[in-house]
Amino acid sequence: MNVAGNSMNRMGGLAPAGVIIGGLVGLGGIAATIVLGEDESGWTNFWMSYLFAFMVITGISLGGLFFVMLQHITRAGWSVTVRRLAEGFASNLRWLWIAFVPIIILVWTGDGAVLYPWADPAVVAHDTVLQKKAGYLDPTFWSIRAICYLVIWAALAQFFVGQSMRQDGDGDPARSRRMQAAAPVGILLYGLSQTFAGVDWVMTLQPTWFSTMFGVYWFAVSLTGFFSCLILFGCFLQSTGRLQGMITREHYQDLGKLLFAFGVVFWAYIGYSQYMLIWYANIPIETGWFLPRQLGAWKWVSLLLILGHFVLPFLLLVSRWPKRWKNMLAGIAVWMLLMMIVDVYWLVMPAMSPQVVHDATSLQELVDGVDAGTISVGWNLTVTNFTALAGMIGLLIAGTCIGLRRCSLIPSSDPRLDEALAFENM
């Protein structure tokens, strides 16, 4: 089968259309967020929306990189025909650093308190916990770490995506062996950088809180978004006549299994474990993070995540048949992508003044204050949340189309391609 020579195994006219439309939506969304971002609280609204949207597309792209390296480290054959699409998402890590530069500059220049309380020396001076963390939460050290994470991701994406695409041209099987050898080191670097980035960029939004499981939780969130996008991307391309006979219901069943395993069961396990351990210990400095997420409108978001991120998709995906029915699996993937976005919003946005918590004499007093509107828990659903998200997703689409515009949608010279084409589930 001439995979490389088949024009329907290439993006063709979809690539420039995706770049133009995605680019216009991306730049327009970011511009609208800037215009609408300043309000009575200054630029806090803009930066929170920007960080939320950035973490969504970063999670999806990191999920793609993990999937690519996982296939090499396990020498998987079934996934060859879907791996190039994952490489397309991972390729965005080569430019995503540009989108994070404004946040690095914000923190490095001393204005980071608009996002991170620990960046304000006055706040640190009145908080003994932050004083003990001052060495780690130093703006310069934080910025250097962020640069390291971004460099690691860009380098790994450049290596694995570049090697795979160059193999299409020269057919050198040594490239597969090279990627297999590099994958264990890549996975190790990925695990460390992804975990610390989640801690540095999201967990320190509430800097006195800590959880040893937060990095793993962020990993599960990112894979939820990635596998949802991978399923949807494959379905979309096949709806245009591309990849016919290359991605079959057998592949969709395995992608459904991975979405079920990582995005439903593993996510719920980590989320429950984190909550249960903190609830059981009942230490105020730890329970304070969950407190605003259980009050006011946020309690409904938390309930939505329990039901919509676990209970409903568990019932839908536990059987093999929904995973083999492409249209139904695509619908589930859309829902799971929405849940991933809600999850990131739930991680980034809620906040409650530590002083309010300190002065409260009971939980009921806090509940009454929130219900009466005298205590804010940071319910910041604004237009800028949507414009920033639309902008970042537009850039993700444009970047993915750029990454795949000149190559086959199938790794046409991969030594295990025949195994992928003949793949069948038991």
N, C-alpha and C positions, 0 to 999 in steps of 0.2 A: 504494500500500500504506500503510495507516494504522499506521505503526510506533509512534507515541506512544500511540495509543489501545488498542493490544493489551495486555491485562493480562498475557499471558505474556512480554512484553518488560520486565517489572518484577520486582523481587525479591519483592514481595508478602509472604507470611507467612515467607519464608526470612530476611528481614532481622531481624525481632525475635528469631526463633529463633537466628540466628547471633550476634546481639549478646549474648543471654542466655547461651547455651552457651559462646561464646568468652570472654565476660567472666568467667564463673565459673571456667573452666579457667585463664584468664590470672591472675586474682587469686589463685586457689588455688595455682597453680604458683609464683608469686612468694612467697606466704606460706610454702609448704613449703620453698622454697629458703632463706628467712631462718631458719626454724626449724632446718633441717639444716645450714646454712652454716658455723656455727662448729665448728671441730675443734681438734686439737692445734696447728695452724698459725695459729690465730686466725681472722680473717675472709677470709684469702686465698682459700680454697676458694669462698666465696660470691661474692666480687667477680670472680674469674676466670670462674665459671660465668655470672654476670650479664652480663659484657662479651661473652662468647662468644654467648650467646643474643640479646643486643641487636644485635650485628653481623649476625646471620643475618637478622633481620626488617628491619634498616636496609638491607642489601644488596638484598633483594627490593623494598622500597619505592623505593629509588633507581633500580633497574632500570626500574620502572614510569614514573618521571618522565622518565628518558632516552628511553624508547620513545615517550612522548607527544610530547615536544619534537621527536624525530627525525621523526615523522610530519608535524608541522607544517612543519618546515624543508625537507622534501623534497616537501611538498604531496602526500603519498601518498593515493591514493584507495582502494586495496584494503583498507586496515586500519581503515576507519571503523567497521565493525561489531564489531571487537575492541578498539577504542581506549577505549571507556567502561570496560571491565573493567580495563584498564591504569590508567585514571584512578582507579579504586577503590583499587588498590594504592598509587598515588602520593599519594592523599589522606591516607594515614597519616602522611606527613611533617608534616602540620599539627599533630599531637599527639605525635609521637615524641620531641620535645625533652623532654617531661615525664619519660620513662623514662631520659634521660641526665642529668638534673639531679642525681641522687644521686652520679654519678661526678664531675661537675664540682665539687660541694661537697666530695667526698672529696679531690680534688686541690687545690682552692683553699684548704682549711683546713689543709693540711700533712700529711694522713694518706694521701696518694696513693701512698706507697711500698709499700703493700700490693699495688698493681698495677704501678706504674712505679718502677723503682729510682732513676731520676734525680730523683724527688721527695724523696729522702732526702739531706739536706746532707752527712751523714757518708760516704755512698757517693760523692758527687761529689768530696768533698775528697780521696779516695784514688784517683781515676781521672782521668788527664790528658785522656783523650778526652772525658769528660763535662764537664770544666771548659771545654773549648773549645766545647761545645754548650750551655753553661749559659744563654746569652742567649736561645736558641730554646726550650730545654726549661725555661723558667721557669714555675712553677705558675700564676702570674697570667696570663702571656702565653698559655700553653697553654689556659687556661680561656676567655680572651677569644676566641681563635681558634675554639674549640669552639662558643661561642655564635654566632659569625658564620656558621659552617657551617650550624648548625641553623636560623638565621633565613633564610638564603638558600634552603634547601630548602623551608621552610614557605611562604615568599613565592612561590616558583616554583610550588609545588603549588597554592596558593590561587588564583593567577592563571589557570593553564592549566585546572585542574579547574573553577574557578568560571565562567570564560568559556564553556567547553564546555557546562556544565549550564544556564547562563542562556540560551544560544542555543536550547535546546530550547523555551523558553517564548516568546521573542520572534522567533525565526527570522531574526535579523539576520545577514546574510552578512558584515557588517563585522567581526564578532567573529572569524571565521576569518582575515580579513586581519590583524587585530590580533595574533592568536596567531602567525601566520606571521612577522610583523615582529619579534615579541619572541623567537621561538625561537632565532635565532643568538646573541643576548646570553645567553639562558638556558642554552644549551649551553656557552658559554664559562664562565659562572659555575659551572655544574654540574661541568665538567671540573676546574677549579681546586679547588673545595671538596671534591669527592669524593676527589681525589688526596691533598690535604693531610690530610683526615680519616683516610684509610687509614694514612698515615704517622704522624700524631699518636696515633691511638688503638690501632693494632696494631703497627706497626713499632717504636715506641719502647718496647714491652714488653721488648725487648732493645736498649737505647738505643745501644750502641756499634756496632751493625750498621747498615749502610745499603745501599740499593739504589735506583737511579734508575728501576727497572722495577716497584717494588712497587705504586705507585698504579695502574698499568695492569693488573697482575695482579688487584688488588682489584676493579677495574672488570669484568674478565672473570668473576670469581667472582660478583659481584652480578647480572650478566646471566644467568648460568647459573640462579640461583635464580628470577629473575623469569620468564623464558620458561617454565620448568618449571611455575611456579604459574599463569601465564596459560593454558597449555594445559589444566591440570587444572581450573581454574575454569570455563573454557568447556565442557569435557566434563561437569562436574558440573551446570551450569545446564541444559544440553541434556538430561541424563538426567531432569530434573524437568519436561521439556516446554517449557522456555523457549528463546527464540532459535532456534526451528526455522526453517530456511530463511534465517537471518541469518548464521550462521557455518557455512560449508560445508567440505567436504573440501579445497576450494581454499585456504581460509584456514588450515586446519590444516597443509596442505603448506607454506605460507609460514612459519608459526610454527615448524614442524619445521626448515625451512631456517635460521631465525634461531638456534634452539637449537643446531643443528649447527655453524653458523658461529661464534657467539660462545662457546657453552658447551663446545664440543669442540675445534674446530680452533684458534680464536684463543687459548683458554685454554692449550692444549698448546704453541702457538708461544711465548707469553709465558713460560710456566713453564720451558720448555726453554731459551729464550734467557737468562733470568735465571740458571738453574743453570749453563749452559755457560760464560757469561762469568765467573762467580764461580769456578768450578772451574778455568778456564784461567788466571785471574790468580793463584789460589792465595795470596791474601792472608789471613792468619789472622783478622783482624778481620771479614772478610766470610764466610769459610768457617765461622766459629763458629756462624752461624745455622743452617746446614744440618746441623751435626754432631749435635746431639741428635735430629734428625729422621731420622737414619740408624742410630741405635743402639737396642738393646732392642726394645720393642714398637712403637716409632714407625717402625721400618724397614718393618714390615708395613702400617702406615697409608700410608706413602709409596708402597709398591708397589700398594696398593689404589687410590690416586689415579691412578697411571699406567695401570693396567688398567681401572679402573672409570669413571674420568672421561674417558678418551681412547680406549683400544683398543676396548673393548666397544661404547660408544655410536657410535664411528666406523663400526664394521662394521654396526651396526643402522640408522644414519641416512643412510649414504652413498647408498642407493637411494631413489628417490622413493616407492616403494610403502608402506613403513612410515610415512612421513610423511602419507600419504593415508588410512591405516587408523586411524581415531580411537582404537579400543581399544588397539591396539598402541602408538600414539604416547603415549597416557596412561600406559601401563606404563613406557615409556622415561622419561617426564617424572617419574614417581615416583622412579625410580632416580637420575636426574640431580639431583633435589632432595635426595635423601639424600647424594649425592656433594658437593653444595654445602655441606651441613651439616658433613660430615666435613672438607671443605677448610677451612672457617672454624675448626673445632676444631684442625686441624693448624697453622693460622696463629697461633692465640692461645695454646695450652696448653704446647707443649714448652719446656723451660728446662733449662739446665745451669749450674752455678756457674762463673763465669769463673775463679775461683781453681783449681778442679779442672782446667780446661783448661790454665791457665798452668803448673801443677805437673806435668802429665803429660809423660813423656819420649817417648811414642810413641802412635800411634793404637791399636795393639794393647793397650796398657795401659788405655786408656779402654774399649775393647770388653770386655776381661776384667773390668774393674770394674763395668761396667753389667750384664754377664751374671751376675756373682756377687752383685749387689744392693748392693755397697758404694758405688756411684755412682748417684745419682738423676738421671734425665733428665726429670723432671716428668710422669710418666704419671699424670694426675689424673682418670681416669674414675671418677666418683662419682655417687651418686643426684642430687646437686644439679645436675649437668650436664643431666640429663633433666628435672628439675622446672623449672629455669630456661628450658629450651628450650620445654617444653610451655606454660609461662606466657606467654612472649613470642609464640609462635605463636597462642595463644588470643587475646591482645590484638590481633594482626594481623588475625585473622579478624573479631573484633568491630569493629575500626576500619574494615575494608573494607566490612562490612555497613552500618555507620553512614553511610559515605560514599556508598553506592549506594541507601539505603533510600527516598529520595523522588524518584528520577529514573528515566528510562527506561534500560534496559541498552544501548540503542543511541542514539548522537547523532542524534536524529530529525530535526533541522533542518540538519544539516551539508550544505553544498552538494555534497559528493562522495559522499553516501550511495548514490545510484543506481549509481555506479561500483563501489562496494563490493558491492552486492547482485548485480551482474552479473559480478563478477570471475571470471575463469577463468585458470588457468595455461596456458602454451603446451604 
